[in-house]
Amino acid sequence: AKSVVLRLVGVMAEETDWITEDSVNCEIDVKTILVYPVDGDAPVNIYLIKADTDLNETEKSIRENYDIPGDSVYFRYFNDNNDIEIVNIQQVKELVYGIPEMEIALRLTDYSLESDINLTKDDNDILHPKWENDKYFGEYSRVYIHWEMLRDKRRCNAYRDAILGNVDDFKDKVVLDIGCGTGILSIFAAQAGAKKVYSIDASDMADNAKVIIEQNGYSDKIEVIKGIVEHITLPVDQVDVIVSEWMGIFLLFESMLESVLFARDKWLKDDGKMYPSHAKLLMAPLNMEEYYSERVNFWDNKQYGIDFSHLQSFAKEEFTEFALKASEIKVENILAEPQQVIEFNLKDVNVEFTRSLSFDFFFNNLKYNTLHGFGTWFETLFEGSNNEVILSTSPEFGLTHWKQDIFLLGEAIEVSDEITGTMVACQSEWKRHYEVTLTFKASDGTYEKKWVL
């Protein structure tokens, strides 16, 4: 079945001046609509709307679970002309059935409040539930995570070389640094001659960044603004350059890119620069014999004279249920020539693209016959006016703090010479995380596995 992407956010009747900070994306069957709760602490409710569904009962259930008064629930979405339309639940059903290939953004709203809500595209934001933001920014308030990033020489040197090696892009320009952390990229921009740098960070590290910037003599050029990008107000209408170290594991994990794209659409000049300018995700099949043997085959052998083989099936499930984030892949683990599976330009990629990804892959000329899983890593390109710099997390260049990501299968598979398949990555109900499903064929067999990232 074909699929659409739905975004829904509730509006409470008693509080017309705010919109609850939640939006959910999920790839779904074309004949099904999933509605998640707007409150991150609420239980998950799933509403299935099919051909024989009683829409009156569904609408009643949505009203009760979202605490929406009145007799009807209305939705809003951006149509093909980028105009906002308000539709009822029956029209939503007709949209999904009638235009199965379109991507529609829907926001759950109470009909009595339409005149009280400013229906602008800016309002169609990508905010996260408050509890998720608190956890996320709380982690970035700690020194440890910044120590880990600052000691990553390849990461920091790539940004420094890109910024200082492209003075024409920064000299006398207004720069926006998103997720500034300790302020290192802002300082690089100031060193490259920026007229003004606005450094945004929503974590408490922003307070420390102010001190670091003052200690290094750049407080006259760099202004730190503490707050969420989607909420803050800049002292200027436009900026010349946006710099940000937004990449997470699997390139997109943490969904920080959404905030960067929000800032791009709101403040970047038409001829402005994005640092980095391009990004790509690469993938390869893996032989992880050592890892698999230590954790799974371990149970084949008696330990201390005792037979623990009963636990092997549990070990397979437990050690392969989740993707191995920020784990090391060695060059010798790679079974075939890596493939580029995603590539985009930061100047024109849209948010919806990053929320639901699907790509095909094909590998042949395998070095070994045993497949244990697949690995991914990324590259970013800084395409400047004077120089180009590449930051790669490929195993052949040594480790960065991102390392690589490993998706282990439940069973080792004996393969011949070809592996072909599809990987689908969709934001989970927790927007900073992804669910990854991989379907592939190898040696006349078809396999499928899902991981949480």
N, C-alpha and C positions, 0 to 999 in steps of 0.2 A: 504494500500500500504506500501511496505517496504521503508526504507529511507536511505539516505547517509548523511554525513556531508561534506560540502564544505567550503574551505577557499580560499579566493581570495584577492590578493593585487595588485594594479597597479604600473607600473614603467613608469615614464615619460621619453621621449626620450631625452629631453634637460638636464636631471640630472641623469647621469648613476651611480653616486657614492652613491646614497641613494635609499632606498625603503620606500615608504610612510608608515607611522606608522598606519596601520589599518589591521585587519583581522576579518572576520565575520564568525560565525558558526551558523547554523540554521538547525533544523531537518526539512526535506522537503519531499514532495512526490517524489517517485523514478523517475517519468517522468517529473520533473520540476527542473530547475536550477535557483536559485536566485542570482543575481549579485548586490551587494551594491556599492555605490560610495566609492572611496578611500579617499576622502576629507570629514572630519567630518562636515564641514560647507556646503557641497553640498547637493542638494535635492536628496532624495532617488529615484533610478531608479531600477525597477524590470524587469528582462527579463525572460520570460517564454519560455522554449525550450521543445516543445512537438513533437509528431510524425509528425504533418503537419506544423511545424514551418519553415519559410523561413530562413535558417541559414545565408544566405548572408546579409539579412536585419538586423538580430540580430547582426551579427559581425560588420556591419557598424555602428549600433547604439552604440555598446559598444565602438568602436574606437572614435566616436564623443564625447560621454559623458566622457570618460577617457582621452581625448586629446591625443590619441595614433596615430602617423602618420603611413603611409603605407597602404597596402591593406588587411593585415591579422592580426588576434590576436591569439597569442599562449598562452598556459597554461602550467604550470609545476606542477608536483606532485610527491610524494614519493610512489613508487610501493611496492609490497609485499616484495621485496628484499631490501627495504630501499634505492633504487637507484632513482635518479631523472630522470624523463622522460619529454620530451617536446611534447605536443600534440596540434593539432588544434581543432577548435570548433566541427567539425564533430566527431573527436575521443573522445572528452569529452562526447558527446551524446552517443556514442557507449559504453563507459566505464560505464556510469550510467545505461544504459539499460541492458548491458551485465553482470555486476557484481553488482546487487542491494544490496548485503549484505555488501560490503566492505565500509570502511571509507576512503575517498580520500582527500588529502590536495592539493588544487590547488592554484597556484599563477598566477595572470594575468600578462603577460609580453609581451613586444613588440619584435617580432621576430628578428629585426635588432640589438638588444642589447644582444642577448644570449651570445656572446663571451665576453661581457664587464661585465657580472654579475658573481660573485663568487657563483656558485651553490653548496652550502654546506648545511648540515642539520641545522647548527647553524643559517643559514639565514632564516630558516623556523620558525621564532620566534613568540612571542605572544604579540607583541607591540600593544599599544592602540593609538587611535587618539590623537594628541597633545592637543587639547582642553580638552579631557577627563582626560588626565594625569595632565594638569595644575589645573583643578578643584579638582581632587583627592588629589594630593600632596599639594595643597593649603590648603585644610582642615586639613591635618596632620601637617601643619606648625603652627597651632593655639594651644595655651596652653590648651584650654578647653578639647579637645578630649583626651589629655594625662592625664589631671586631672581625667577625667572619668575612664580611664584605670588604673591609679595608685591607685585610691581609691577602686578599685575592689580587695579586699583582697583575695578572692578565686582564682582569676586569677593569681595574682602576687605570692601568696604563693605556688600555684601548680608549677609554673616555678622554683621558688627558691628551693622548696623541691626536684624537679626532678633533677635539676642541682647539687646542693650541696649534694644531697643524692646519687649521682653517680659519685663520684670523679674519679673513674677509667676511666671513659669515657672522662674526661676533663683534668686531670693532665698531664702537658707537651704536650698538644695537640694544634693543630691549629684549631680555631673555626671561623665559619662564621655566623654572626648575620644579618639576612635579614629583613629590615624594623626596624632598631634599635630604632627609636624614641628617647626617652630620654637617651637611653643607659643602661637601667636597666638590660636587659638580658645579655648584654656584661659584665657588672660588676659582675653579678652572676657567669658567666663563668670564669672571672679572679679570683674571690674568690675561685673557685673550683680548681684553679691551672693551668689554661690554659697558654700555653707558649706564644701564640699570638692570639688576637681576632681581626678580621676584621669586622667592623660594617658599614653596608651599609644602607643608607637612601637617598631617592631622594627629600625629603621635606626640607624646611629651618630649621626644628628642628634638622637636622644634625649639624648645627653650634652650637646650644645650647648643644647638646650631647657632643661635644668636650670640652666645658667649664665644664660641669658636671663631665665628666670623669677625667679631670685634677684636679678639686676641690677635688675629692675623692681619688686622688693619684694613678690612674691606667693608666695614659697616656703612661707609658713605655710599657704596655702590650696591650693596646687597640688602634687601629688605625681606625679612622672614615673616611669613603670614601663616599663623597656626589655624588649621581648619581643613575640612573636607573640600576637595576641589569643587564639587557640585554645589557647595554652599557659600563659598567665599566670594568677596567682591574685590576685583583688582582696581588699583588706582588709575589704570589706563584702559582704553577700549581695545587695543590690539597690541600684539607682541610680534617681534621679528623671528624669534627662535624658541622652540620648545625642546628642552633636554630632559630626559628622564631615564632612569634605570628601572624599567617596569617589568622586565622579563622574570618569569618564574620558572620553576621546573616545568617540563613539557611545554616550554615557552609561554603558555597562557595561564598556568596555575596562579591563583590569587586574583585574577581578573583585574589587575591594576591597569591594564591597557585600556579598559573602558573609561577610566577617569582621564587618561591621556587623550583619548579621542574626543571626549566631552570638551576638554580644554581646547583642543585643536579647532573644533567646530565653533567654539564661542569666541576665541581670542586671536588665533593665528591669522596673520595677514595672508592674502591669496598667494603671494610670492614668498611666504615664510619658509623656514627650514625646520625639519624634524631631525633630532639626534637621539637615537639612530633613525635612519631613513627607511631601511628595509629590514625584513626579518624572514627567516625560513626555518622550517622544522624538517629534520632528517630522520630516517628510520633504517634499521637493518635487522635481519634475523640473527639470533644469538645461540651459541652453544655455551651453557653455563654449568658445565659438568662438575666443577669443583663445588660451586654453591649448592647445586642440586644434591650432590653426593653427601655433603656435610649435613644437610637438613632433612632430606627425604630418604635416601638410600641408607642413612644411618640406622634406621629402624629395622633394616633387613637382618642385621647382625645382632647376635646376643650381646648385651651389655652387662658386665659383671656376672656372666653366666646365666642371665635372665632373658627370656624371650619377650621383647616389647613390640613385636611386629604388628600387633593389633592397632598400635597408634600410627602406623604409617599412613593410612588413608586420611586421618585427621591432620597429620603433618602436611600432606600434599595440599589439603584445603587451606590450612592456616597460613602456610608460607607463600601461597600463590594467590590468596584472595585479594590482596591489595598490591598495587603497583609499588615497586621498590623505588621510592623517590630519592633523588640525590644520591644515587649509588654508582659505584665505579664499574664501567665497562672497559675491559682491556682490549687492545687491538686484536689479540688472538682469540677473543670471544666472538668476533664478528664473522658470520658465515658467508656473507656475500657483499658485493659492492653496495654501500649505503645509497639510499634513494632520497631525493628531495620530495617531500610529500605536500608541503604547504609553503607558499611564498606570498608575501604581500608588501605593498608600499604604504608606509605610514601616512602619506599625504592623502590617500584616497580609500583605504580600507574602512569598511563600516562596522559598527558594533555587532550587528546581527551575525556577520561572518564569523566572529570570534566566539559566538555562543553555541553554535551548532555546526560542527565540522564533519565532513565525510570525504574520504579520499581512498583511491585504489592503490595497490602496490603490486609489484612483480619482481621476484628475485630468482636468479638462476646462477649456474656455475658455482655451486655451493662448495665450500672448503671441507666441510664435514658432513656426515650423514645423520647426526642427531641434533634435533631442534628442541631447545628448552624454552624459547620465548622470543621476544622482540625488544629492541632498545630504541630510544629516541634521544636526540640532542638538538641544539639549535645553533644558528648563526645570525648575527646582526651586522648590517652594513651601515657605516657612517659615510654617506656620499656627500662630501663637502665641495665647496667651490675651488679649493686648492688641492685637497688630498682625499683619498679614500682609505678607510680603516675597517678591518673586519675583526669582529670578536666572535670566535668560534669555541663551542664547548665540546668539540669532537674528541673522542678518545685519543686520536693520533697526536694531539697537541698538548697533552697533559691535563691535569685536573684544574678546574675552577671550583668555586664554592657551590656551583650548581651541579657539578659532576654530570651524570647522565641518569636516565630513567629506564627501568627494566620492567617488562610485562611478562611474568613467568606463566607458562602453561601448567595445567594440573598434572599433565603427563609428558614425559619425554617422547618425542615423535621421531620415528625413523623416516627420513625424507630421501628422495632421489635427487632430482636436479632442478626442480622448479617449485616455487611457492607463490601463489597468487591469492589476493584477497582484498578486503575492505576494512578500514578502521573508521569508526564513528566516535566522535568525542562531543559530548553534550554537557553543558553546565548542569550540575545537580541542583536540588532544591536549596542547597547552600551555595550561593552564587560564586564563591571563590574556589569552589571545587568542581571537578569534572568526573563524569562517568564515561569510561572508555570501553567500547565493545569492538572486538576483533573477530572477523569471520574470514577463514581462508581455506584453501585447498592445497593439499600436499600428498604425494604418493597415493593418489586415488581416494583419499579420505577428505571429508569436510569437517572443519572444526570451528567452534565458536566459544569465546570466553569473554567475560565482563569483569572489569576492575573499577575500583573507586580510587580516584586520584585526589 
